[in-house]
Amino acid sequence: MSTPSLEHVAVILVEPQNPGNIGMVCRAMANFGASDLRLVNPCAHLHPEARKFAVAANHLLGQARLFSDLPSALADLQLTVATTRRTGRLRGELLDIAAIPGLQAELPPGGRLGLVFGREDAGLTSEEVALCSRAATVATAAEVGSLNLAQAVLLFLHELSRLPASPLSQEPAEPPSSAEMETLFRQIEQLLSRIAFLNSARPEGVMNTLRRLHHRAGLDRRDLAILRGMWSQLEWSVSDWRGRKRGEG
């Protein structure tokens, strides 16, 4: 039985530490027709061990794109999913892996989805999870909960491949890219810092909640333009604001 191609899916590995794991990720991608491999500060991804474990997917190693940070790797993607097993207030709701195929309906024609995987020993930081549209996990036994990097990639790609593409009744609105959303979040953080709404020591306490709220809203480009305009107007309106007066609550 043939498997749907996942050419629209990018696999992003953040600081992978083992060349063999990168090779096995390439093999898993080739199994499901995915070819967009993005590496953030990787180890030697062209090491002989990587080539050994990639087997017939060696070409993906040579095609891999290298990035110095995660925002750059996500910039052109419309939907991004952080994969993690750790929970916490700053990480928000973790979707079960079974919910991932349904997210593809949010993509516009030609849109791209990114799956983000963390370091073998430490996974993704809370800040890296917050950069993504959603976060998802695989339910595993508590005693040995962590998955091998390549195993995790294989599971997520397999789950995505199970949902055949179906025509939509109407053309979906085009969502903003990750880079465009980051521009909005920077604008929000700067203004909220300016009016002393954020805790300067831990701005992520509020900002991560606002990030999740905006991602859940499923914004399109028109929504983004309205929000950018609104925050720009607010920036202008408080340009002469000198902060709270002493004694004000």
N, C-alpha and C positions, 0 to 999 in steps of 0.2 A: 504494500500500500504506500503510495507516495505521500510525502509530508509537505505541507505548505512552506513556501520559501519565507525566510525571515530577513530578507534583504533590507527591510525598513528598520531593523533593530541594530543598535550600536551596543557593543559590550565594552564597558569602561572598567579597567582594573586600576585601582589606586595603590601605588607603591607595591606592586607584587615583588616578593622577595626570592622566589624560587623559579629558575628558568624552566624546569620541568613542568611546573604548574601552568606557566604561560603556554607551553607547547600543548598540554592537554586541553587547555581552554580553546586553542585553535582547532583541535580535532573535534571538540564538542560543537563549536560554531559551524564547522564544515558539515557535520552530521545534519544540521537543521537549516542549511542554506543562508547562514549569517556570515558576513564578511567584513563588517566595519568594526575593527578592533582598535581601541584607543587606550594607550598606556600613560599613566601619570607617574612620572619619576620612577620608572621601573628598574629592576636589576638588568643584567645583560640579556636582553630578550632574544638575541641572535646566538646565544651560547649553544654549543653542540647538544647539550642536554635538552634544550627547548626544541631543537630540530628533531631530536630522537623521538620525543613524545608527541610531537605534532603529526608524525607519520606522513600521510598524504596531504596534510593541510599546511605543509611548510610555507606555501606561498603567502599565507595569512601573516606569518611572522614578518616577511619582507614588506607587506603592505601596511603593517600597523603604524598608526600615527602616534607620535610622542608629544606629551604636553607637560608643562612645568607645574600646572595647578589644575584642580578640578573644575573651577568655573570656566576655564578656557576649553576644557574637553566637553563641557555641556552646552556651550554657547549657542550652537545652531539647532539644538534639539527642542521639540515642542513638548515632550512629556518624558520625565525622568523618574526612575524608581530606584531608591536606595535599598539594598538588601542588607539586612541586619538581624541578629537574634536578640540584641540587647534592647530592653525597654527603658523608659524613663520619661519624665515630664517634658524634657526638651526634645524628645524624639517623636512625640505625638502618637497617634494611632498607627499600629502596624497592621497592614493588610495581610491576610493569609495568601500564600502563593496562588491558591485557586482563584483569587479575585483578579489576578494580573491580566489574563486574556481579555476580560471585559473592558479593560482600560483602553484597548486599541480602538474602540468605537469613538473615543474622544479625539483621535487623530484626524486632521484634515487630509484630503487626497495628497499624497506625496509627503505627508508628515513622517517624522522619525521619532522612535522611542529609544531611550537609553536605559540600560540596566547597569547599575553601578555596584561594584564589588570591592570590598576593602582588603586590607592587609591580612596575610595568613595568620599572624599572631595577635592582631589587635582589632581587625575589622575597620569600620568607618567611625570617625569621630562624630559627636553630636553636631558639630558645625558642618561637616560634610553631608550628613543626613539632611540637615536643614536646607541645603542647596538644591535638593531634589523635590520634585512635585509630590511624590508619594514615597512611602517606605513599606517594605514587605518582608515577610519572614517565612521560614519553613518550620513547622512544628516537629521537633525532634525530642528524643529522650533526654531527660534532665541530666542523666549521668554523663553522657557524651553528646553534648548538644551541637558542637561546632561541626560544620561540614568542611571537607576539603574544598579549596577554591574552585577547582575544575568541576567537582561534583555539584557545587551550588550553581555554577553557570549552566551545566547540563540540565538540571532540574527546571530552572527558570525558562530556558529555551524550549524544553519539551512542553512545558505548560502553555507557553505562548503558541506553540505549533498546533495545539489541539482545537483551537477555535478557527474554523474556516471563515474567510472573508465573506461578508454578506452585504449586498447593496443597501444603502441608506435611502430612506424615503425622500430626503431633501439634503442638499449640500450643507455639510456642517460648517459652522463658523471657524475661521482659522485662529488657533490659539497662538499666543505670543511665544517666542523662543525663550530658552532659559536666560540668555543674555539680556533680553528685553525685560524680563521679570526682575532680574538682579538690579537693573537700572532703577526700576520702581522702588525696590526694597531699600536701595541706598538713599533715594530721595526721602522716603518715609523716615528712615533712621536718622538722617541728618536733621530733619525738621523736629522730630520728637525729642532729639537730644537738645536742640536749640531751645525748646520750651520746657526743658527739664522734666519731660514726661518719663524718660528712660532712666534707669539706674546706670550711671556711667560705668560702674564696676562690672555690671552684668547686663548689658543691653539685650543679650540674646534671650533673656527670660521673657521679655515681651515680644521681641522681634520674631522669635521662632513660632510663637503663637500666631502672629500676624501673617507669617509666611504660610502656615498651614491653612489659615482662614482663606487667603487669596487662592491657594492651589485648589482647595475644595470647591471654591466658587466656579471653577472652570471658565475663567475669563477668556474672551476673544480679544482681537486687536482693537476693536472699537471700545470695549470696556477699559482696556489698558489706556487708551488715549484719553478717555474721560477722567480716569483716576490720576494720570500724570498731570492733566490740566488742573484738576482740583488741588492736588498737592502743590503745584507751582503757584496757584493763586494764594494758597495758605502761606507759602514761603514769603510771597510779596507782602501779604497783610501783616506779618509779624516782623517785618524787616527792622522796625524801630523799637521792637519790644526789648526791654532791658532785663527781663526775668522777673521772678517773684519778688515782691517787696518784703522786707524783713517783717516777720510776724504773720504773713499770709499763710493760709493752709494749703 
